[in-house]
């Protein structure tokens, strides 16, 4: 990150994504004031569209890191850009210890981390699917979690399509959640997903 232009990539991408989302979508964000100005946290969301990582990065008012599948880094230009956005590669479905170690290091040094507890896109109706990765990171670092619910992104960019549709997309950001020690990774992950789905706009 020593190169000044690499340092600028994140901010260029951040403001460009915000502009595009607000031009192309009927985009609304609720609860952004829940994001603290200092300290690490897990910024955890449901995941129903390839648009979700862009949305999460654009609504986080802090410079956050995130996982990206390692195949995206095979292209040198794409990999260079992603690293400038504080992304780091992860081998999906293989228990990538190096990626988890990197995530723990970033959290321990105060960097927020964008995370999808379900691991990959999950179709509506399959909300019970959740992996212990989020619980592992919380248990190992003690950081709080900010739950986020994204509504409408699956309609804006459905699976298999590459054209964004102008439909309502809402992002609901909840308050910080702290977890006590002694809970299992699975329990923490399940509690995080429960908190995320409680933010759904059709919930009371």
C-alpha positions in Angstrom: 0.0 0.0 0.0 3.0 2.3 -0.2 2.2 3.5 -3.7 0.1 6.7 -3.5 -2.1 5.6 -6.4 -2.9 2.3 -4.7 -3.9 4.3 -1.6 -6.3 6.2 -3.8 -7.9 3.2 -5.4 -10.1 2.5 -2.4 -11.5 6.0 -2.3 -12.0 6.3 -6.1 -13.8 3.0 -6.1 -15.9 3.9 -3.0 -17.2 7.2 -4.4 -17.7 5.7 -7.9 -19.7 2.8 -6.5 -21.8 5.2 -4.4 -22.6 7.3 -7.5 -23.4 4.3 -9.7 -25.7 2.7 -7.1 -27.6 5.9 -6.6 -28.0 6.6 -10.3 -28.9 3.0 -11.4 -30.9 1.9 -8.4 -33.7 3.3 -6.2 -31.2 3.1 -3.4 -31.9 3.8 0.3 -29.7 3.3 3.4 -30.9 3.2 7.0 -28.9 3.1 10.2 -25.5 4.4 8.9 -25.1 6.3 12.2 -24.7 2.8 13.9 -21.2 2.5 12.3 -18.5 3.6 14.9 -15.8 6.0 13.9 -13.1 3.9 15.5 -12.3 0.3 16.2 -12.7 -3.0 14.4 -16.0 -4.7 13.8 -17.4 -7.4 11.6 -19.8 -5.8 9.0 -22.0 -8.9 8.4 -24.8 -9.2 5.8 -27.1 -11.6 4.0 -25.9 -12.4 0.5 -28.4 -12.9 -2.4 -26.6 -11.1 -5.3 -23.2 -10.4 -6.8 -24.1 -6.8 -6.2 -23.9 -7.2 -2.4 -20.1 -6.8 -2.0 -20.3 -3.5 -3.9 -23.3 -2.4 -1.8 -21.6 -3.3 1.5 -18.4 -1.5 0.6 -20.3 1.6 -0.5 -22.5 1.9 2.7 -19.6 1.3 5.1 -18.4 4.8 6.2 -15.1 3.2 7.3 -12.3 1.8 5.1 -13.1 -1.9 5.4 -11.3 -5.0 4.2 -13.1 -8.0 2.6 -12.6 -11.5 1.3 -12.7 -12.1 -2.5 -12.5 -15.5 -4.2 -9.0 -16.2 -5.3 -10.0 -16.8 -8.9 -10.5 -13.0 -9.2 -6.8 -12.5 -8.5 -5.7 -14.6 -11.4 -6.0 -11.6 -13.6 -3.1 -9.3 -12.7 -5.0 -6.0 -13.2 -8.0 -7.2 -11.3 -5.9 -8.5 -8.5 -4.0 -5.2 -8.3 -7.2 -3.3 -8.1 -8.8 -5.6 -5.6 -5.7 -5.3 -3.3 -6.0 -1.5 -3.6 -9.6 -1.9 -2.3 -8.3 -3.9 0.7 -9.5 -7.2 -0.6 -7.5 -10.4 0.0 -8.0 -13.8 -1.7 -9.8 -16.8 -0.1 -10.0 -20.4 -1.4 -13.7 -21.1 -1.1 -14.8 -24.4 0.3 -11.3 -25.4 1.5 -10.9 -23.9 5.0 -8.4 -21.3 3.9 -6.3 -20.8 7.0 -4.1 -18.2 5.5 -7.1 -16.0 4.6 -8.6 -16.5 8.1 -5.2 -15.5 9.6 -5.2 -12.4 7.5 -8.7 -11.5 8.5 -7.8 -11.9 12.2 -4.7 -9.7 11.8 -6.8 -7.0 10.1 -9.4 -7.1 12.9 -6.8 -7.0 15.6 -5.2 -3.9 14.1 -8.5 -2.0 14.1 -9.7 -2.6 10.5 -13.4 -3.3 9.9 -14.1 -6.5 7.9 -17.0 -7.0 5.5 -18.2 -10.6 5.8 -21.0 -12.8 4.5 -21.7 -15.4 7.2 -23.5 -17.7 4.6 -20.3 -17.9 2.6 -21.8 -17.5 -0.8 -25.1 -16.3 -2.4 -28.1 -17.9 -0.8 -31.5 -17.9 -2.5 -34.4 -16.6 -0.5 -36.0 -19.4 1.4 -32.6 -21.0 2.2 -31.8 -18.5 5.1 -31.0 -21.3 7.5 -27.7 -21.9 5.7 -24.8 -20.5 7.7 -21.2 -21.4 8.3 -19.1 -21.0 11.5 -16.5 -18.6 9.9 -18.1 -15.5 11.3 -18.3 -17.0 14.8 -14.7 -18.1 14.6 -13.5 -14.6 13.8 -15.6 -13.0 16.6 -14.4 -15.6 19.1 -10.8 -15.2 18.2 -10.7 -11.4 18.1 -13.5 -10.3 20.4 -14.7 -7.7 18.0 -18.4 -6.7 17.9 -20.6 -7.3 14.9 -22.8 -4.9 12.9 -25.6 -6.8 11.2 -26.8 -5.6 7.8 -29.8 -6.6 5.8 -29.8 -6.0 2.1 -33.2 -6.1 0.4 -33.8 -6.1 -3.4 -30.3 -6.7 -4.7 -31.4 -10.1 -6.0 -34.0 -8.3 -8.2 -31.5 -5.6 -9.2 -28.9 -8.1 -10.4 -30.4 -11.6 -10.4 -28.1 -14.7 -10.7 -26.9 -15.3 -14.2 -27.5 -11.7 -15.4 -25.1 -8.9 -15.9 -27.4 -5.9 -16.4 -28.5 -3.9 -13.3 -32.2 -3.2 -13.2 -33.6 0.0 -11.6 -35.6 -1.5 -8.7 -35.8 -0.5 -5.0 -32.8 -1.6 -3.0 -32.7 -1.0 0.8 -29.8 -1.5 3.2 -30.7 -1.7 6.9 -27.7 -1.4 9.3 -28.2 -2.5 12.9 -26.5 -1.5 16.1 -23.3 -3.1 17.4 -23.7 -6.6 18.9 -21.1 -7.9 21.4 -20.8 -11.6 22.2 -19.7 -13.0 25.5 -16.9 -15.6 25.7 -17.5 -19.3 25.8 -20.1 -19.5 23.0 -19.4 -21.9 20.1 -18.5 -20.6 16.6 -21.8 -22.1 15.3 -23.9 -20.4 18.0 -22.3 -17.0 17.3 -22.8 -17.4 13.5 -26.4 -18.4 14.0 -27.0 -15.4 16.3 -25.4 -13.1 13.8 -27.7 -14.4 11.0 -30.7 -14.1 13.3 -29.8 -10.4 14.0 -29.4 -9.8 10.2 -32.8 -11.2 9.4 -34.5 -9.3 12.2 -33.5 -6.2 10.2 -35.6 -7.3 7.2 -38.1 -4.5 6.3 -41.1 -6.9 6.5 -40.1 -7.8 10.1 -41.5 -6.1 13.2 
